[in-house]
Amino acid sequence: MDTTIKITDLSKNFGSKQALKNISLDIDQGMFGLLGPNGAGKTTLMKIISTLLKKSSGEVIVCGIPVEKSSEIRGLIGYLPQDFSMYGNMNAYEALDYLATLSGMKKSERKTKVPELLEKVNLLEQRKTKVKAMSGGMKRRLGIAQSMIHDPKVIIVDEPTAGLDPEERVRFRNLLCEIAKDRIVLLSTHIVGDIEATCEEIAVLNQGEIVFRGTVRELLKLVENKVYTLEISTSELDMMKERYLVTGILTSGSLTKVKLISDEKPLESATLCAADVEDAYMYLMKQQEVK
């Protein structure tokens, strides 16, 4: 079976506002990251792929099936929205079993499938915990379990780690990487660290347009030999922020260590350093402001 998402000249209008502007994108099996600021159009794109929103123009084909065939597409996709919620008074097992029932799964199959999914998302020991008593991370993992009930070829997760503590965030990232081995997992986020930790192939969306498509390594090349660190007096910080794109600040008393991006060496005391994805992303966004 075809395991790709093909998007061609996709646009979406809400009245006079154009939320997506002629987007073309091919997404293959594995983890794919969609990065962009809040309001960039990421959720709109996710909802169109999931058939929750109708496109204004263009073409979207999921695993060989056009999105106009919504019932077939929904059988292929598992969706975890940003504002995911479940039945608070049910425990984890009951909630997942209920959702499996709604999907048409027979009781005999549910008896096997529900424990398997809870174990996969590391919630089997918490199967009797009520949803309303779960941590944010546990609820997100239960959300992934519900998205996998019908063994979808595509899983879409929208801002899944927002509000999670660092430990839960790492656990959730690892889970996404594991389930992406034999399907497409489309991760939409504004948190650069999530993309850096999980995705090789990415696209950056800004104001409804794709402004970058490639690998993480290719994104990093945008700031190759442009990232510097140097130590300045704290009183000079405002001046440095006016002149350069500062991506890191560490203040200690009267001295401040800054990390910045510059086409040329900013000061003799500056030292080139390795760039990370956040540096490259901030540089890309800054370039968009200039255009």
ROVEXGU-289289 format. One record per residue (C-alpha): x, y, z; chain; residue in three letters; residue number from 1. Coordinates in steps of 0.02 Angstrom, whole numbers, plus 50000, padded with zeros to 5 digits. Layout:
N
+-------+-------+-------+-------+------+------+
!     u !     v !     w ! chain ! resn ! resi !
+-------+-------+-------+-------+------+------+
!     X !     Y !     Z !     A !  ALA !  NUM !
...
+-------+-------+-------+-------+------+------+
***
This chain:
291
+-------+-------+-------+-------+------+------+
!     u !     v !     w ! chain ! resn ! resi !
+-------+-------+-------+-------+------+------+
! 50000 ! 50000 ! 50000 !     A !  MET !    1 !
! 50058 ! 50177 ! 49960 !     A !  ASP !    2 !
! 50122 ! 50259 ! 50120 !     A !  THR !    3 !
! 50144 ! 50440 ! 50065 !     A !  THR !    4 !
! 50050 ! 50603 ! 50082 !     A !  ILE !    5 !
! 50054 ! 50710 ! 49925 !     A !  LYS !    6 !
! 49998 ! 50891 ! 49937 !     A !  ILE !    7 !
! 49991 ! 50998 ! 49780 !     A !  THR !    8 !
! 49949 ! 51184 ! 49770 !     A !  ASP !    9 !
! 49842 ! 51175 ! 49927 !     A !  LEU !   10 !
! 49754 ! 51334 ! 49983 !     A !  SER !   11 !
! 49628 ! 51369 ! 50120 !     A !  LYS !   12 !
! 49529 ! 51529 ! 50141 !     A !  ASN !   13 !
! 49426 ! 51585 ! 50289 !     A !  PHE !   14 !
! 49328 ! 51727 ! 50214 !     A !  GLY !   15 !
! 49453 ! 51857 ! 50154 !     A !  SER !   16 !
! 49595 ! 51779 ! 50254 !     A !  LYS !   17 !
! 49707 ! 51653 ! 50164 !     A !  GLN !   18 !
! 49768 ! 51531 ! 50297 !     A !  ALA !   19 !
! 49863 ! 51418 ! 50175 !     A !  LEU !   20 !
! 49942 ! 51481 ! 50013 !     A !  LYS !   21 !
! 49978 ! 51358 ! 49872 !     A !  ASN !   22 !
! 50066 ! 51229 ! 49979 !     A !  ILE !   23 !
! 50152 ! 51081 ! 49894 !     A !  SER !   24 !
! 50229 ! 50946 ! 50003 !     A !  LEU !   25 !
! 50271 ! 50761 ! 49993 !     A !  ASP !   26 !
! 50280 ! 50663 ! 50157 !     A !  ILE !   27 !
! 50350 ! 50486 ! 50164 !     A !  ASP !   28 !
! 50347 ! 50349 ! 50295 !     A !  GLN !   29 !
! 50429 ! 50388 ! 50461 !     A !  GLY !   30 !
! 50433 ! 50544 ! 50572 !     A !  MET !   31 !
! 50400 ! 50707 ! 50482 !     A !  PHE !   32 !
! 50407 ! 50874 ! 50573 !     A !  GLY !   33 !
! 50302 ! 51025 ! 50532 !     A !  LEU !   34 !
! 50377 ! 51173 ! 50622 !     A !  LEU !   35 !
! 50314 ! 51351 ! 50632 !     A !  GLY !   36 !
! 50255 ! 51489 ! 50750 !     A !  PRO !   37 !
! 50080 ! 51493 ! 50822 !     A !  ASN !   38 !
! 49959 ! 51550 ! 50688 !     A !  GLY !   39 !
! 50068 ! 51490 ! 50544 !     A !  ALA !   40 !
! 49931 ! 51375 ! 50477 !     A !  GLY !   41 !
! 49994 ! 51208 ! 50547 !     A !  LYS !   42 !
! 49830 ! 51157 ! 50628 !     A !  THR !   43 !
! 49731 ! 51206 ! 50473 !     A !  THR !   44 !
! 49843 ! 51093 ! 50368 !     A !  LEU !   45 !
! 49825 ! 50949 ! 50493 !     A !  MET !   46 !
! 49636 ! 50964 ! 50491 !     A !  LYS !   47 !
! 49627 ! 50964 ! 50301 !     A !  ILE !   48 !
! 49734 ! 50806 ! 50292 !     A !  ILE !   49 !
! 49621 ! 50728 ! 50425 !     A !  SER !   50 !
! 49464 ! 50780 ! 50327 !     A !  THR !   51 !
! 49404 ! 50888 ! 50473 !     A !  LEU !   52 !
! 49415 ! 51043 ! 50361 !     A !  LEU !   53 !
! 49380 ! 51061 ! 50176 !     A !  LYS !   54 !
! 49514 ! 51137 ! 50067 !     A !  LYS !   55 !
! 49479 ! 51288 ! 49958 !     A !  SER !   56 !
! 49585 ! 51227 ! 49812 !     A !  SER !   57 !
! 49727 ! 51109 ! 49769 !     A !  GLY !   58 !
! 49749 ! 50923 ! 49793 !     A !  GLU !   59 !
! 49784 ! 50813 ! 49946 !     A !  VAL !   60 !
! 49810 ! 50626 ! 49923 !     A !  ILE !   61 !
! 49838 ! 50515 ! 50075 !     A !  VAL !   62 !
! 49906 ! 50340 ! 50041 !     A !  CYS !   63 !
! 49840 ! 50350 ! 49863 !     A !  GLY !   64 !
! 49667 ! 50412 ! 49912 !     A !  ILE !   65 !
! 49606 ! 50592 ! 49884 !     A !  PRO !   66 !
! 49541 ! 50680 ! 50040 !     A !  VAL !   67 !
! 49371 ! 50701 ! 49958 !     A !  GLU !   68 !
! 49342 ! 50517 ! 50002 !     A !  LYS !   69 !
! 49331 ! 50563 ! 50186 !     A !  SER !   70 !
! 49265 ! 50396 ! 50252 !     A !  SER !   71 !
! 49411 ! 50301 ! 50173 !     A !  GLU !   72 !
! 49538 ! 50430 ! 50233 !     A !  ILE !   73 !
! 49474 ! 50422 ! 50412 !     A !  ARG !   74 !
! 49503 ! 50236 ! 50411 !     A !  GLY !   75 !
! 49687 ! 50269 ! 50372 !     A !  LEU !   76 !
! 49720 ! 50411 ! 50494 !     A !  ILE !   77 !
! 49739 ! 50425 ! 50682 !     A !  GLY !   78 !
! 49728 ! 50604 ! 50746 !     A !  TYR !   79 !
! 49784 ! 50677 ! 50912 !     A !  LEU !   80 !
! 49726 ! 50860 ! 50917 !     A !  PRO !   81 !
! 49807 ! 50994 ! 51023 !     A !  GLN !   82 !
! 49652 ! 51010 ! 51133 !     A !  ASP !   83 !
! 49628 ! 50822 ! 51157 !     A !  PHE !   84 !
! 49513 ! 50770 ! 51300 !     A !  SER !   85 !
! 49431 ! 50609 ! 51356 !     A !  MET !   86 !
! 49299 ! 50549 ! 51478 !     A !  TYR !   87 !
! 49363 ! 50605 ! 51648 !     A !  GLY !   88 !
! 49263 ! 50485 ! 51756 !     A !  ASN !   89 !
! 49317 ! 50333 ! 51657 !     A !  MET !   90 !
! 49480 ! 50245 ! 51694 !     A !  ASN !   91 !
! 49610 ! 50221 ! 51557 !     A !  ALA !   92 !
! 49550 ! 50047 ! 51511 !     A !  TYR !   93 !
! 49366 ! 50097 ! 51507 !     A !  GLU !   94 !
! 49399 ! 50252 ! 51401 !     A !  ALA !   95 !
! 49501 ! 50159 ! 51273 !     A !  LEU !   96 !
! 49379 ! 50013 ! 51269 !     A !  ASP !   97 !
! 49234 ! 50133 ! 51242 !     A !  TYR !   98 !
! 49323 ! 50219 ! 51097 !     A !  LEU !   99 !
! 49364 ! 50049 ! 51022 !     A !  ALA !  100 !
! 49178 ! 50007 ! 51034 !     A !  THR !  101 !
! 49133 ! 50167 ! 50943 !     A !  LEU !  102 !
! 49255 ! 50119 ! 50805 !     A !  SER !  103 !
! 49158 ! 49958 ! 50778 !     A !  GLY !  104 !
! 49281 ! 49838 ! 50858 !     A !  MET !  105 !
! 49206 ! 49675 ! 50923 !     A !  LYS !  106 !
! 49217 ! 49631 ! 51108 !     A !  LYS !  107 !
! 49331 ! 49482 ! 51079 !     A !  SER !  108 !
! 49453 ! 49591 ! 50981 !     A !  GLU !  109 !
! 49446 ! 49731 ! 51110 !     A !  ARG !  110 !
! 49498 ! 49611 ! 51249 !     A !  LYS !  111 !
! 49663 ! 49587 ! 51160 !     A !  THR !  112 !
! 49686 ! 49756 ! 51075 !     A !  LYS !  113 !
! 49653 ! 49873 ! 51223 !     A !  VAL !  114 !
! 49784 ! 49796 ! 51340 !     A !  PRO !  115 !
! 49908 ! 49788 ! 51195 !     A !  GLU !  116 !
! 49889 ! 49974 ! 51161 !     A !  LEU !  117 !
! 49898 ! 50022 ! 51345 !     A !  LEU !  118 !
! 50059 ! 49923 ! 51359 !     A !  GLU !  119 !
! 50129 ! 50003 ! 51202 !     A !  LYS !  120 !
! 50104 ! 50178 ! 51275 !     A !  VAL !  121 !
! 50166 ! 50122 ! 51447 !     A !  ASN !  122 !
! 49998 ! 50141 ! 51534 !     A !  LEU !  123 !
! 49952 ! 49960 ! 51571 !     A !  LEU !  124 !
! 49995 ! 49980 ! 51756 !     A !  GLU !  125 !
! 49885 ! 50136 ! 51761 !     A !  GLN !  126 !
! 49738 ! 50054 ! 51672 !     A !  ARG !  127 !
! 49624 ! 50081 ! 51824 !     A !  LYS !  128 !
! 49676 ! 50264 ! 51846 !     A !  THR !  129 !
! 49536 ! 50386 ! 51806 !     A !  LYS !  130 !
! 49573 ! 50501 ! 51660 !     A !  VAL !  131 !
! 49541 ! 50657 ! 51766 !     A !  LYS !  132 !
! 49678 ! 50600 ! 51888 !     A !  ALA !  133 !
! 49810 ! 50577 ! 51753 !     A !  MET !  134 !
! 49957 ! 50693 ! 51721 !     A !  SER !  135 !
! 49965 ! 50789 ! 51558 !     A !  GLY !  136 !
! 50092 ! 50666 ! 51488 !     A !  GLY !  137 !
! 49986 ! 50515 ! 51533 !     A !  MET !  138 !
! 49836 ! 50594 ! 51445 !     A !  LYS !  139 !
! 49940 ! 50626 ! 51289 !     A !  ARG !  140 !
! 49998 ! 50444 ! 51288 !     A !  ARG !  141 !
! 49818 ! 50386 ! 51308 !     A !  LEU !  142 !
! 49778 ! 50501 ! 51162 !     A !  GLY !  143 !
! 49908 ! 50413 ! 51055 !     A !  ILE !  144 !
! 49833 ! 50245 ! 51106 !     A !  ALA !  145 !
! 49660 ! 50301 ! 51047 !     A !  GLN !  146 !
! 49733 ! 50363 ! 50883 !     A !  SER !  147 !
! 49806 ! 50189 ! 50852 !     A !  MET !  148 !
! 49648 ! 50088 ! 50888 !     A !  ILE !  149 !
! 49614 ! 50050 ! 50705 !     A !  HIS !  150 !
! 49799 ! 50024 ! 50660 !     A !  ASP !  151 !
! 49811 ! 50179 ! 50549 !     A !  PRO !  152 !
! 49942 ! 50206 ! 50415 !     A !  LYS !  153 !
! 49956 ! 50391 ! 50463 !     A !  VAL !  154 !
! 49959 ! 50468 ! 50637 !     A !  ILE !  155 !
! 49945 ! 50657 ! 50653 !     A !  ILE !  156 !
! 49991 ! 50741 ! 50817 !     A !  VAL !  157 !
! 49964 ! 50927 ! 50841 !     A !  ASP !  158 !
! 50072 ! 51016 ! 50973 !     A !  GLU !  159 !
! 50082 ! 50856 ! 51078 !     A !  PRO !  160 !
! 50212 ! 50910 ! 51208 !     A !  THR !  161 !
! 50150 ! 51086 ! 51248 !     A !  ALA !  162 !
! 50136 ! 51101 ! 51436 !     A !  GLY !  163 !
! 50227 ! 50938 ! 51476 !     A !  LEU !  164 !
! 50372 ! 50932 ! 51598 !     A !  ASP !  165 !
! 50544 ! 50884 ! 51526 !     A !  PRO !  166 !
! 50533 ! 50702 ! 51579 !     A !  GLU !  167 !
! 50360 ! 50676 ! 51504 !     A !  GLU !  168 !
! 50415 ! 50767 ! 51346 !     A !  ARG !  169 !
! 50562 ! 50648 ! 51320 !     A !  VAL !  170 !
! 50452 ! 50497 ! 51354 !     A !  ARG !  171 !
! 50323 ! 50556 ! 51228 !     A !  PHE !  172 !
! 50455 ! 50593 ! 51095 !     A !  ARG !  173 !
! 50525 ! 50417 ! 51114 !     A !  ASN !  174 !
! 50350 ! 50344 ! 51095 !     A !  LEU !  175 !
! 50321 ! 50439 ! 50934 !     A !  LEU !  176 !
! 50486 ! 50379 ! 50861 !     A !  CYS !  177 !
! 50442 ! 50199 ! 50904 !     A !  GLU !  178 !
! 50271 ! 50201 ! 50821 !     A !  ILE !  179 !
! 50341 ! 50288 ! 50666 !     A !  ALA !  180 !
! 50441 ! 50134 ! 50613 !     A !  LYS !  181 !
! 50303 ! 50066 ! 50501 !     A !  ASP !  182 !
! 50191 ! 50216 ! 50466 !     A !  ARG !  183 !
! 50190 ! 50404 ! 50438 !     A !  ILE !  184 !
! 50192 ! 50508 ! 50597 !     A !  VAL !  185 !
! 50164 ! 50691 ! 50561 !     A !  LEU !  186 !
! 50218 ! 50799 ! 50708 !     A !  LEU !  187 !
! 50159 ! 50980 ! 50707 !     A !  SER !  188 !
! 50238 ! 51095 ! 50836 !     A !  THR !  189 !
! 50313 ! 51265 ! 50874 !     A !  HIS !  190 !
! 50436 ! 51184 ! 50996 !     A !  ILE !  191 !
! 50601 ! 51169 ! 50904 !     A !  VAL !  192 !
! 50672 ! 51041 ! 51026 !     A !  GLY !  193 !
! 50535 ! 50916 ! 50981 !     A !  ASP !  194 !
! 50585 ! 50923 ! 50798 !     A !  ILE !  195 !
! 50772 ! 50915 ! 50833 !     A !  GLU !  196 !
! 50750 ! 50761 ! 50944 !     A !  ALA !  197 !
! 50635 ! 50660 ! 50831 !     A !  THR !  198 !
! 50632 ! 50712 ! 50648 !     A !  CYS !  199 !
! 50752 ! 50700 ! 50503 !     A !  GLU !  200 !
! 50634 ! 50769 ! 50370 !     A !  GLU !  201 !
! 50549 ! 50934 ! 50408 !     A !  ILE !  202 !
! 50453 ! 51080 ! 50335 !     A !  ALA !  203 !
! 50438 ! 51254 ! 50408 !     A !  VAL !  204 !
! 50273 ! 51344 ! 50387 !     A !  LEU !  205 !
! 50257 ! 51532 ! 50409 !     A !  ASN !  206 !
! 50105 ! 51639 ! 50374 !     A !  GLN !  207 !
! 50024 ! 51500 ! 50275 !     A !  GLY !  208 !
! 50174 ! 51464 ! 50163 !     A !  GLU !  209 !
! 50311 ! 51332 ! 50161 !     A !  ILE !  210 !
! 50473 ! 51430 ! 50187 !     A !  VAL !  211 !
! 50586 ! 51278 ! 50204 !     A !  PHE !  212 !
! 50577 ! 51093 ! 50157 !     A !  ARG !  213 !
! 50721 ! 50974 ! 50183 !     A !  GLY !  214 !
! 50822 ! 50883 ! 50314 !     A !  THR !  215 !
! 50877 ! 50947 ! 50484 !     A !  VAL !  216 !
! 51055 ! 50945 ! 50418 !     A !  ARG !  217 !
! 51005 ! 51056 ! 50272 !     A !  GLU !  218 !
! 50920 ! 51178 ! 50391 !     A !  LEU !  219 !
! 51078 ! 51187 ! 50496 !     A !  LEU !  220 !
! 51178 ! 51234 ! 50341 !     A !  LYS !  221 !
! 51087 ! 51401 ! 50339 !     A !  LEU !  222 !
! 51190 ! 51455 ! 50490 !     A !  VAL !  223 !
! 51350 ! 51361 ! 50456 !     A !  GLU !  224 !
! 51499 ! 51467 ! 50515 !     A !  ASN !  225 !
! 51381 ! 51604 ! 50571 !     A !  LYS !  226 !
! 51352 ! 51562 ! 50755 !     A !  VAL !  227 !
! 51467 ! 51642 ! 50884 !     A !  TYR !  228 !
! 51484 ! 51652 ! 51072 !     A !  THR !  229 !
! 51566 ! 51793 ! 51166 !     A !  LEU !  230 !
! 51570 ! 51872 ! 51337 !     A !  GLU !  231 !
! 51520 ! 52054 ! 51357 !     A !  ILE !  232 !
! 51476 ! 52170 ! 51498 !     A !  SER !  233 !
! 51292 ! 52160 ! 51544 !     A !  THR !  234 !
! 51273 ! 52344 ! 51501 !     A !  SER !  235 !
! 51317 ! 52305 ! 51319 !     A !  GLU !  236 !
! 51179 ! 52175 ! 51298 !     A !  LEU !  237 !
! 51046 ! 52292 ! 51228 !     A !  ASP !  238 !
! 51168 ! 52356 ! 51098 !     A !  MET !  239 !
! 51213 ! 52178 ! 51044 !     A !  MET !  240 !
! 51028 ! 52133 ! 51027 !     A !  LYS !  241 !
! 51001 ! 52283 ! 50914 !     A !  GLU !  242 !
! 51146 ! 52237 ! 50800 !     A !  ARG !  243 !
! 51136 ! 52048 ! 50794 !     A !  TYR !  244 !
! 51014 ! 51903 ! 50808 !     A !  LEU !  245 !
! 51048 ! 51844 ! 50986 !     A !  VAL !  246 !
! 50992 ! 51664 ! 51016 !     A !  THR !  247 !
! 51061 ! 51634 ! 51191 !     A !  GLY !  248 !
! 51096 ! 51738 ! 51347 !     A !  ILE !  249 !
! 51179 ! 51685 ! 51509 !     A !  LEU !  250 !
! 51208 ! 51825 ! 51635 !     A !  THR !  251 !
! 51322 ! 51813 ! 51785 !     A !  SER !  252 !
! 51339 ! 51975 ! 51881 !     A !  GLY !  253 !
! 51415 ! 52112 ! 51773 !     A !  SER !  254 !
! 51460 ! 51991 ! 51632 !     A !  LEU !  255 !
! 51347 ! 51909 ! 51504 !     A !  THR !  256 !
! 51386 ! 51764 ! 51387 !     A !  LYS !  257 !
! 51289 ! 51780 ! 51225 !     A !  VAL !  258 !
! 51262 ! 51668 ! 51077 !     A !  LYS !  259 !
! 51224 ! 51759 ! 50916 !     A !  LEU !  260 !
! 51214 ! 51741 ! 50728 !     A !  ILE !  261 !
! 51318 ! 51851 ! 50615 !     A !  SER !  262 !
! 51382 ! 51838 ! 50436 !     A !  ASP !  263 !
! 51549 ! 51906 ! 50496 !     A !  GLU !  264 !
! 51645 ! 51893 ! 50658 !     A !  LYS !  265 !
! 51559 ! 52022 ! 50771 !     A !  PRO !  266 !
! 51706 ! 52057 ! 50888 !     A !  LEU !  267 !
! 51886 ! 51996 ! 50900 !     A !  GLU !  268 !
! 51843 ! 51903 ! 51061 !     A !  SER !  269 !
! 51700 ! 51806 ! 50977 !     A !  ALA !  270 !
! 51720 ! 51620 ! 50949 !     A !  THR !  271 !
! 51633 ! 51513 ! 50818 !     A !  LEU !  272 !
! 51525 ! 51376 ! 50893 !     A !  CYS !  273 !
! 51415 ! 51234 ! 50835 !     A !  ALA !  274 !
! 51241 ! 51285 ! 50780 !     A !  ALA !  275 !
! 51083 ! 51197 ! 50837 !     A !  ASP !  276 !
! 50912 ! 51186 ! 50755 !     A !  VAL !  277 !
! 50845 ! 51329 ! 50859 !     A !  GLU !  278 !
! 50982 ! 51444 ! 50792 !     A !  ASP !  279 !
! 50940 ! 51394 ! 50614 !     A !  ALA !  280 !
! 50752 ! 51413 ! 50641 !     A !  TYR !  281 !
! 50770 ! 51586 ! 50719 !     A !  MET !  282 !
! 50884 ! 51639 ! 50575 !     A !  TYR !  283 !
! 50758 ! 51575 ! 50447 !     A !  LEU !  284 !
! 50615 ! 51668 ! 50532 !     A !  MET !  285 !
! 50718 ! 51827 ! 50539 !     A !  LYS !  286 !
! 50752 ! 51813 ! 50352 !     A !  GLN !  287 !
! 50565 ! 51801 ! 50323 !     A !  GLN !  288 !
! 50539 ! 51965 ! 50416 !     A !  GLU !  289 !
! 50664 ! 52051 ! 50301 !     A !  VAL !  290 !
! 50574 ! 51995 ! 50142 !     A !  LYS !  291 !
+-------+-------+-------+-------+------+------+
***
